[in-house]
Amino acid sequence: MATHELTLNLKKTNIAPPVITVHQGDSAEVLKAAIYDGDKKAALTGCKVHLMAAKPDHTYVEQQFTGISDNVATVTVDPAVFGVAGLLKVCYVRVRNAAGLDATTENVLVNVLPSASASGEVSGPYVDAVEAIIANLEGQLADVSALNAQMQKAEASRASAENQRATNEKARQTAETKRAEAEKKRAAAESDRVTEVSQLKTASQAATAAANGAASNADAAANIALQIANSVAQGSAGSSDMAKQKQQIADLYGKLADATDAFIYDDGTVYCPASKASASGSTITFGSTCTASGTTLNLK
């Protein structure tokens, strides 16, 4: 690492150009240029100061001075600037500002000595602003690649979740089919029970008539009356159990409607979730998700 101190003039009054010598591939070489405008210090405040050069391989160099103090500009030269052995005959400092100033100093001769290692050569142009843009774009590309990877991972998770949802839905449909079949069997059993009750009632009525017509056999009439009473009692118990069962089913559907936040229809009855319907007297009010068209009510 070396610091090369230069005195340069925007009026280009130096008789002989300053000379600096470096080795090809040297890094951390510092240029410290004191810049004058004639016999006065150049006013560098608010200015952009750049090192401009043409390398021996005829490629272009532009690097901005990063330190400005009074009329002194300082920059750590990128190794690419001294990447080709030979004499940099065109090498100067350019000063610009927003007010329209665009001035240059005289040339600085830079003698780049060959490196003992071929790896020291860095050919091609070097513009620090372009390099910064490239580095920024490469960083953005890396961010985009990482984001794409995250999106692909999220999509895979979404697809897996969708497959699981479809599997769960199929299982739900199967369970619903079994429930419907069980409900059909329950309805058939209920129909059989009603038929049996009707038959028992008919038999009870026939037994009563027979008892009234057989007054001569009091014991037989008493036995028949007892059988009739027992049959009627059994029929009343069956009706009570049926009423309780229906009430339990209604309560279950009501809780299921609230839990799933969905309307449920069964056997002519619609069970409404509390979040979507309310009753006041004989008036039922439905939520905004329900719509009406003519005599048709869509419950959602």
C-alpha positions, 0 to 999 in steps of 0.5 A, a space after each residue: 500500500 502506498 499513498 501518491 500525493 499529487 499537485 494538479 491544476 485545472 489551468 494545466 500550468 505544470 510544465 512537466 507532468 507528475 509521474 507515479 510508478 506502481 506494480 501491475 495488480 497492486 491493491 490499496 494504492 491511494 491517490 491524494 490530489 491537491 487541485 488548484 485553479 490557477 494560483 487559487 485552491 479549487 473549490 471542490 465543495 459540491 463537486 464530483 471528482 473522477 480519475 479518468 484514464 486510458 489503460 495500455 490495452 486501450 480500455 477505459 477507466 473512470 473512478 470517483 474520488 471518495 474523499 473531499 477535504 478543502 481542495 484535496 481529493 482522495 481515492 483508493 484506486 481499484 486494482 483493475 485500474 493498474 491491471 495492465 502493464 505499461 504506461 498510462 499516457 492519458 490519466 487526469 482528474 475531472 471536476 464537475 458540478 451541477 452549476 455547469 463546471 466541467 474542468 480537467 487537470 493536466 495528465 499524470 503519467 502512470 508507469 505500471 510495472 509488470 507483475 511477476 505473476 500472470 494472475 495480476 493482469 486485469 484487462 478490460 474497462 473499469 467504471 466504478 459507477 457501472 461496477 456498482 450498478 452491476 453489483 446492485 443488479 447481481 444482489 437483486 438477482 440473488 434476492 429474486 432467486 431466493 424469492 423464487 425459491 421461497 415461492 416454489 416452496 410455498 407453492 409445494 406446501 399449498 399443493 400439499 395442503 390442497 391434496 390433504 384438503 381434497 382427501 379430507 373432503 372425500 372422507 367427509 363425503 364418505 362419512 356423509 353418505 354413511 350418515 345418510 344411509 343410517 338416517 334412511 335405516 332410522 327412518 325405515 325403523 321409525 316407519 316400522 315402529 309406527 306401523 307396529 303401534 298402529 297394529 297394536 292399536 287396532 288389536 287393542 280396539 278389537 280386544 276391547 270389542 271382544 271384551 264388551 261382547 263376552 260379558 259372560 267371561 269376566 276373567 277373560 274380559 279382565 285379562 283382555 282389558 289388562 293386555 289392552 292397557 299394557 299395549 296402550 302404555 307401551 305405545 305412549 312410552 314409544 311416542 315419548 322416546 320418539 319425541 325425545 330422540 327428535 328433540 336430541 337430533 334437532 339440538 345436535 343439528 342446531 349446534 352443528 349449524 353454529 359450529 360450521 357457520 352453515 345452514 343444514 337441511 334435514 327432513 323438511 327442517 332448516 337449521 340456521 347458524 346464529 351468525 346468519 339468522 335471527 328470530 323475533 316473534 314470527 319474523 326471521 331475519 337472514 344475514 347479508 350472505 343470504 339472497 332472495 330471487 322471487 319465491 326462492 331463498 338462497 341460504 349461504 
